[in-house]
Amino acid sequence: MAVVKSTSKQLDLLARLMRAEAEGDGQLGMLLVGNVGVNRVLADCLDFRNIRNLEEMVFQRPGGFVATTESYFYQRAREQDRNLARRVINGERFSPGERSLWFFNPGGDCPPQWYNQWNTGRFKTHCFYSPTVADCPSV
């Protein structure tokens, strides 16, 4: 059962975002990006108080995803990417992205904090950051 509601269009948006942000990190990297996206929809805290669906999450400004400004993001979603997006929409969680609301590629070591959020781990090129339970109990 889905943890966030989605339309076919929103599923494609999430699939395209996951591919554009992390295809180079393989399927698990893409799933981790998907975890962050779903977490942002579920969160009712911090920068995500007004995000209520996948489309709002993908195109959030400010604070959205850099990939949405690149032409690669606008290519058609592939079925394999849709399948990965379905997995995170249906609630699958992967470490270190289970509670993460942010990730980035630092081009080196992961800083211990990013925008006052603590590093929860790294997967290949991306560092993941999660809020404290006090800051964001809904994630």
C-alpha positions in Angstrom: 0.0 0.0 0.0 1.3 3.4 -1.0 2.7 5.7 1.8 2.0 8.7 -0.5 -0.7 9.1 -3.1 0.5 9.5 -6.7 -0.9 9.8 -10.1 0.7 8.3 -13.2 2.2 11.7 -14.0 3.6 12.0 -10.5 5.1 8.5 -10.6 6.9 9.5 -13.8 8.2 12.7 -12.3 9.6 10.8 -9.3 11.1 8.2 -11.6 12.7 10.9 -13.8 14.1 12.7 -10.7 15.6 9.5 -9.2 17.3 8.7 -12.5 18.5 12.3 -13.1 19.9 12.7 -9.6 21.5 9.3 -9.1 21.6 7.0 -12.1 25.4 6.9 -11.7 25.0 5.5 -8.2 23.0 2.5 -9.5 19.6 1.3 -8.4 20.2 1.7 -4.7 21.4 5.2 -5.2 18.2 6.0 -7.1 16.1 4.3 -4.4 17.8 6.5 -1.8 16.9 9.6 -3.8 13.4 8.3 -3.9 13.4 7.9 -0.1 14.3 11.6 0.3 11.5 12.6 -2.1 8.8 10.6 -0.4 10.1 11.8 3.0 9.7 15.4 1.9 6.0 14.7 1.0 5.4 13.0 4.3 7.2 15.7 6.3 5.2 18.5 7.9 8.2 20.3 9.1 11.2 22.6 8.3 11.3 23.5 4.6 8.6 21.0 3.7 5.5 22.3 5.5 3.7 23.1 2.3 4.7 20.0 0.2 1.7 17.7 -0.1 2.4 15.6 -3.2 5.2 14.4 -5.4 4.8 17.1 -8.0 5.1 19.9 -5.4 8.2 18.1 -4.0 9.9 17.7 -7.3 9.5 21.3 -8.3 9.8 23.0 -4.9 11.4 26.4 -5.1 13.6 27.3 -3.4 15.1 24.2 -2.0 14.2 21.8 -4.9 16.4 19.5 -6.9 19.1 20.8 -9.3 18.3 18.0 -11.7 15.0 19.6 -12.7 17.1 22.4 -14.4 18.9 19.9 -16.6 17.7 18.5 -19.9 18.3 14.9 -18.8 15.5 15.2 -16.3 13.0 15.9 -19.1 13.6 12.6 -20.9 10.8 10.1 -20.8 10.6 7.9 -17.7 11.8 4.3 -18.4 9.8 1.3 -17.0 12.8 0.2 -14.9 12.8 3.7 -13.3 9.0 3.6 -12.7 9.4 0.3 -11.0 12.0 1.8 -8.6 9.7 4.8 -8.0 6.8 2.4 -7.1 9.0 0.7 -4.5 9.6 3.9 -2.5 6.0 5.1 -3.0 5.0 1.8 -1.5 7.1 2.4 1.5 10.4 0.6 1.0 13.2 2.4 2.9 16.9 2.1 2.5 19.8 3.1 4.7 21.0 5.8 5.0 17.9 7.4 3.5 15.2 6.1 5.7 14.6 9.5 7.4 16.7 11.8 5.2 15.3 15.0 3.8 18.4 16.1 2.0 21.3 14.7 0.1 24.1 16.1 -2.0 27.4 15.2 -3.7 30.2 17.0 -1.9 32.9 16.0 -4.3 34.9 14.8 -1.2 34.2 13.8 2.4 30.7 14.3 3.8 30.5 17.2 6.2 29.1 16.2 9.6 26.3 18.7 9.2 24.6 20.3 6.2 22.2 23.2 6.8 22.2 22.2 10.5 21.1 18.6 9.8 23.3 15.7 10.7 24.9 13.3 8.3 23.3 9.8 8.5 25.7 8.2 6.0 27.0 8.1 2.5 26.2 5.9 -0.5 28.7 6.2 -3.4 28.7 9.9 -4.4 25.9 11.2 -2.2 25.8 12.2 1.5 22.5 12.0 3.3 21.2 14.2 6.0 18.2 13.7 8.4 16.4 16.0 10.8 16.2 15.2 14.5 13.0 13.7 15.8 12.4 17.0 17.7 12.7 19.0 14.5 10.6 16.7 12.3 8.7 13.9 14.1 6.6 13.1 11.1 9.4 11.5 9.1 
